[in-house]
Amino acid sequence: EEEFEKKIAPPTLLLYVDAGKETMVKRLLKRGET
């Protein structure tokens, strides 16, 4: 189980971080509009 998690964890974390960045950028853009 541990090996399985180690293989899957990094890509999932990267996707999560990328999604977080996009969300932050969208919020900043929305603030700039108003």
mmCIF file of the N, C-alpha and C atoms, coordinates in Angstrom:
data_MODEL
# 
_entry.id   MODEL 
# 
loop_
_atom_site.group_PDB 
_atom_site.id 
_atom_site.type_symbol 
_atom_site.label_atom_id 
_atom_site.label_alt_id 
_atom_site.label_comp_id 
_atom_site.label_asym_id 
_atom_site.label_entity_id 
_atom_site.label_seq_id 
_atom_site.pdbx_PDB_ins_code 
_atom_site.Cartn_x 
_atom_site.Cartn_y 
_atom_site.Cartn_z 
_atom_site.occupancy 
_atom_site.B_iso_or_equiv 
_atom_site.pdbx_formal_charge 
_atom_site.auth_seq_id 
_atom_site.auth_comp_id 
_atom_site.auth_asym_id 
_atom_site.auth_atom_id 
_atom_site.pdbx_PDB_model_num 
ATOM 1   N N  . GLU A 1 1  ? 0.838   -1.214 0.000   1.00 0.00 ? 1  GLU A N  1 
ATOM 2   C CA . GLU A 1 1  ? 0.000   0.000  0.000   1.00 0.00 ? 1  GLU A CA 1 
ATOM 3   C C  . GLU A 1 1  ? 0.871   1.262  0.000   1.00 0.00 ? 1  GLU A C  1 
ATOM 4   N N  . GLU A 1 2  ? 1.929   1.240  0.794   1.00 0.00 ? 2  GLU A N  1 
ATOM 5   C CA . GLU A 1 2  ? 2.773   2.440  0.880   1.00 0.00 ? 2  GLU A CA 1 
ATOM 6   C C  . GLU A 1 2  ? 3.388   2.788  -0.476  1.00 0.00 ? 2  GLU A C  1 
ATOM 7   N N  . GLU A 1 3  ? 3.914   1.775  -1.168  1.00 0.00 ? 3  GLU A N  1 
ATOM 8   C CA . GLU A 1 3  ? 4.513   2.037  -2.481  1.00 0.00 ? 3  GLU A CA 1 
ATOM 9   C C  . GLU A 1 3  ? 3.479   2.614  -3.440  1.00 0.00 ? 3  GLU A C  1 
ATOM 10  N N  . PHE A 1 4  ? 2.279   2.064  -3.392  1.00 0.00 ? 4  PHE A N  1 
ATOM 11  C CA . PHE A 1 4  ? 1.198   2.541  -4.256  1.00 0.00 ? 4  PHE A CA 1 
ATOM 12  C C  . PHE A 1 4  ? 0.910   4.013  -3.973  1.00 0.00 ? 4  PHE A C  1 
ATOM 13  N N  . GLU A 1 5  ? 0.847   4.359  -2.696  1.00 0.00 ? 5  GLU A N  1 
ATOM 14  C CA . GLU A 1 5  ? 0.567   5.755  -2.321  1.00 0.00 ? 5  GLU A CA 1 
ATOM 15  C C  . GLU A 1 5  ? 1.703   6.664  -2.766  1.00 0.00 ? 5  GLU A C  1 
ATOM 16  N N  . LYS A 1 6  ? 2.931   6.205  -2.608  1.00 0.00 ? 6  LYS A N  1 
ATOM 17  C CA . LYS A 1 6  ? 4.077   7.035  -2.989  1.00 0.00 ? 6  LYS A CA 1 
ATOM 18  C C  . LYS A 1 6  ? 4.047   7.347  -4.481  1.00 0.00 ? 6  LYS A C  1 
ATOM 19  N N  . LYS A 1 7  ? 3.636   6.368  -5.291  1.00 0.00 ? 7  LYS A N  1 
ATOM 20  C CA . LYS A 1 7  ? 3.595   6.597  -6.740  1.00 0.00 ? 7  LYS A CA 1 
ATOM 21  C C  . LYS A 1 7  ? 2.487   7.579  -7.117  1.00 0.00 ? 7  LYS A C  1 
ATOM 22  N N  . ILE A 1 8  ? 1.383   7.524  -6.410  1.00 0.00 ? 8  ILE A N  1 
ATOM 23  C CA . ILE A 1 8  ? 0.226   8.370  -6.771  1.00 0.00 ? 8  ILE A CA 1 
ATOM 24  C C  . ILE A 1 8  ? 0.277   9.747  -6.104  1.00 0.00 ? 8  ILE A C  1 
ATOM 25  N N  . ALA A 1 9  ? 0.850   9.826  -4.925  1.00 0.00 ? 9  ALA A N  1 
ATOM 26  C CA . ALA A 1 9  ? 0.838   11.082 -4.159  1.00 0.00 ? 9  ALA A CA 1 
ATOM 27  C C  . ALA A 1 9  ? 1.455   12.269 -4.909  1.00 0.00 ? 9  ALA A C  1 
ATOM 28  N N  . PRO A 1 10 ? 2.670   12.173 -5.442  1.00 0.00 ? 10 PRO A N  1 
ATOM 29  C CA . PRO A 1 10 ? 3.282   13.350 -6.081  1.00 0.00 ? 10 PRO A CA 1 
ATOM 30  C C  . PRO A 1 10 ? 2.439   13.973 -7.187  1.00 0.00 ? 10 PRO A C  1 
ATOM 31  N N  . PRO A 1 11 ? 1.970   13.215 -8.180  1.00 0.00 ? 11 PRO A N  1 
ATOM 32  C CA . PRO A 1 11 ? 1.142   13.824 -9.239  1.00 0.00 ? 11 PRO A CA 1 
ATOM 33  C C  . PRO A 1 11 ? -0.114  14.473 -8.680  1.00 0.00 ? 11 PRO A C  1 
ATOM 34  N N  . THR A 1 12 ? -0.735  13.820 -7.697  1.00 0.00 ? 12 THR A N  1 
ATOM 35  C CA . THR A 1 12 ? -1.950  14.380 -7.103  1.00 0.00 ? 12 THR A CA 1 
ATOM 36  C C  . THR A 1 12 ? -1.626  15.710 -6.435  1.00 0.00 ? 12 THR A C  1 
ATOM 37  N N  . LEU A 1 13 ? -0.511  15.768 -5.723  1.00 0.00 ? 13 LEU A N  1 
ATOM 38  C CA . LEU A 1 13 ? -0.123  17.015 -5.056  1.00 0.00 ? 13 LEU A CA 1 
ATOM 39  C C  . LEU A 1 13 ? 0.120   18.101 -6.095  1.00 0.00 ? 13 LEU A C  1 
ATOM 40  N N  . LEU A 1 14 ? 0.806   17.754 -7.178  1.00 0.00 ? 14 LEU A N  1 
ATOM 41  C CA . LEU A 1 14 ? 1.085   18.745 -8.220  1.00 0.00 ? 14 LEU A CA 1 
ATOM 42  C C  . LEU A 1 14 ? -0.214  19.274 -8.815  1.00 0.00 ? 14 LEU A C  1 
ATOM 43  N N  . LEU A 1 15 ? -1.157  18.376 -9.083  1.00 0.00 ? 15 LEU A N  1 
ATOM 44  C CA . LEU A 1 15 ? -2.444  18.805 -9.639  1.00 0.00 ? 15 LEU A CA 1 
ATOM 45  C C  . LEU A 1 15 ? -3.139  19.736 -8.659  1.00 0.00 ? 15 LEU A C  1 
ATOM 46  N N  . TYR A 1 16 ? -3.084  19.390 -7.367  1.00 0.00 ? 16 TYR A N  1 
ATOM 47  C CA . TYR A 1 16 ? -3.738  20.202 -6.345  1.00 0.00 ? 16 TYR A CA 1 
ATOM 48  C C  . TYR A 1 16 ? -3.111  21.592 -6.299  1.00 0.00 ? 16 TYR A C  1 
ATOM 49  N N  . VAL A 1 17 ? -1.785  21.633 -6.352  1.00 0.00 ? 17 VAL A N  1 
ATOM 50  C CA . VAL A 1 17 ? -1.085  22.925 -6.309  1.00 0.00 ? 17 VAL A CA 1 
ATOM 51  C C  . VAL A 1 17 ? -1.438  23.753 -7.541  1.00 0.00 ? 17 VAL A C  1 
ATOM 52  N N  . ASP A 1 18 ? -1.417  23.121 -8.719  1.00 0.00 ? 18 ASP A N  1 
ATOM 53  C CA . ASP A 1 18 ? -1.754  23.839 -9.957  1.00 0.00 ? 18 ASP A CA 1 
ATOM 54  C C  . ASP A 1 18 ? -3.171  24.391 -9.886  1.00 0.00 ? 18 ASP A C  1 
ATOM 55  N N  . ALA A 1 19 ? -4.107  23.580 -9.409  1.00 0.00 ? 19 ALA A N  1 
ATOM 56  C CA . ALA A 1 19 ? -5.497  24.020 -9.301  1.00 0.00 ? 19 ALA A CA 1 
ATOM 57  C C  . ALA A 1 19 ? -5.577  25.196 -8.339  1.00 0.00 ? 19 ALA A C  1 
ATOM 58  N N  . GLY A 1 20 ? -4.826  25.142 -7.249  1.00 0.00 ? 20 GLY A N  1 
ATOM 59  C CA . GLY A 1 20 ? -4.829  26.224 -6.266  1.00 0.00 ? 20 GLY A CA 1 
ATOM 60  C C  . GLY A 1 20 ? -4.324  27.515 -6.894  1.00 0.00 ? 20 GLY A C  1 
ATOM 61  N N  . LYS A 1 21 ? -3.268  27.411 -7.699  1.00 0.00 ? 21 LYS A N  1 
ATOM 62  C CA . LYS A 1 21 ? -2.730  28.605 -8.356  1.00 0.00 ? 21 LYS A CA 1 
ATOM 63  C C  . LYS A 1 21 ? -3.771  29.212 -9.284  1.00 0.00 ? 21 LYS A C  1 
ATOM 64  N N  . GLU A 1 22 ? -4.430  28.362 -10.071 1.00 0.00 ? 22 GLU A N  1 
ATOM 65  C CA . GLU A 1 22 ? -5.451  28.866 -11.005 1.00 0.00 ? 22 GLU A CA 1 
ATOM 66  C C  . GLU A 1 22 ? -6.561  29.577 -10.250 1.00 0.00 ? 22 GLU A C  1 
ATOM 67  N N  . THR A 1 23 ? -6.996  28.985 -9.136  1.00 0.00 ? 23 THR A N  1 
ATOM 68  C CA . THR A 1 23 ? -8.072  29.584 -8.347  1.00 0.00 ? 23 THR A CA 1 
ATOM 69  C C  . THR A 1 23 ? -7.642  30.951 -7.831  1.00 0.00 ? 23 THR A C  1 
ATOM 70  N N  . MET A 1 24 ? -6.405  31.035 -7.337  1.00 0.00 ? 24 MET A N  1 
ATOM 71  C CA . MET A 1 24 ? -5.921  32.314 -6.813  1.00 0.00 ? 24 MET A CA 1 
ATOM 72  C C  . MET A 1 24 ? -5.865  33.356 -7.922  1.00 0.00 ? 24 MET A C  1 
ATOM 73  N N  . VAL A 1 25 ? -5.379  32.958 -9.089  1.00 0.00 ? 25 VAL A N  1 
ATOM 74  C CA . VAL A 1 25 ? -5.277  33.893 -10.217 1.00 0.00 ? 25 VAL A CA 1 
ATOM 75  C C  . VAL A 1 25 ? -6.656  34.393 -10.609 1.00 0.00 ? 25 VAL A C  1 
ATOM 76  N N  . LYS A 1 26 ? -7.627  33.485 -10.684 1.00 0.00 ? 26 LYS A N  1 
ATOM 77  C CA . LYS A 1 26 ? -8.988  33.882 -11.061 1.00 0.00 ? 26 LYS A CA 1 
ATOM 78  C C  . LYS A 1 26 ? -9.551  34.872 -10.048 1.00 0.00 ? 26 LYS A C  1 
ATOM 79  N N  . ARG A 1 27 ? -9.293  34.623 -8.756  1.00 0.00 ? 27 ARG A N  1 
ATOM 80  C CA . ARG A 1 27 ? -9.800  35.535 -7.720  1.00 0.00 ? 27 ARG A CA 1 
ATOM 81  C C  . ARG A 1 27 ? -9.162  36.906 -7.884  1.00 0.00 ? 27 ARG A C  1 
ATOM 82  N N  . LEU A 1 28 ? -7.854  36.925 -8.157  1.00 0.00 ? 28 LEU A N  1 
ATOM 83  C CA . LEU A 1 28 ? -7.166  38.206 -8.325  1.00 0.00 ? 28 LEU A CA 1 
ATOM 84  C C  . LEU A 1 28 ? -7.730  38.948 -9.534  1.00 0.00 ? 28 LEU A C  1 
ATOM 85  N N  . LEU A 1 29 ? -7.980  38.218 -10.628 1.00 0.00 ? 29 LEU A N  1 
ATOM 86  C CA . LEU A 1 29 ? -8.532  38.851 -11.831 1.00 0.00 ? 29 LEU A CA 1 
ATOM 87  C C  . LEU A 1 29 ? -9.911  39.425 -11.545 1.00 0.00 ? 29 LEU A C  1 
ATOM 88  N N  . LYS A 1 30 ? -10.728 38.682 -10.798 1.00 0.00 ? 30 LYS A N  1 
ATOM 89  C CA . LYS A 1 30 ? -12.074 39.168 -10.474 1.00 0.00 ? 30 LYS A CA 1 
ATOM 90  C C  . LYS A 1 30 ? -11.976 40.438 -9.631  1.00 0.00 ? 30 LYS A C  1 
ATOM 91  N N  . ARG A 1 31 ? -11.022 40.475 -8.703  1.00 0.00 ? 31 ARG A N  1 
ATOM 92  C CA . ARG A 1 31 ? -10.849 41.675 -7.873  1.00 0.00 ? 31 ARG A CA 1 
ATOM 93  C C  . ARG A 1 31 ? -10.462 42.852 -8.756  1.00 0.00 ? 31 ARG A C  1 
ATOM 94  N N  . GLY A 1 32 ? -9.606  42.603 -9.739  1.00 0.00 ? 32 GLY A N  1 
ATOM 95  C CA . GLY A 1 32 ? -9.158  43.670 -10.629 1.00 0.00 ? 32 GLY A CA 1 
ATOM 96  C C  . GLY A 1 32 ? -10.305 44.229 -11.457 1.00 0.00 ? 32 GLY A C  1 
ATOM 97  N N  . GLU A 1 33 ? -11.258 43.388 -11.818 1.00 0.00 ? 33 GLU A N  1 
ATOM 98  C CA . GLU A 1 33 ? -12.391 43.851 -12.632 1.00 0.00 ? 33 GLU A CA 1 
ATOM 99  C C  . GLU A 1 33 ? -13.267 44.829 -11.860 1.00 0.00 ? 33 GLU A C  1 
ATOM 100 N N  . THR A 1 34 ? -13.506 44.538 -10.583 1.00 0.00 ? 34 THR A N  1 
ATOM 101 C CA . THR A 1 34 ? -14.403 45.398 -9.799  1.00 0.00 ? 34 THR A CA 1 
ATOM 102 C C  . THR A 1 34 ? -13.698 46.527 -9.121  1.00 0.00 ? 34 THR A C  1 
# 
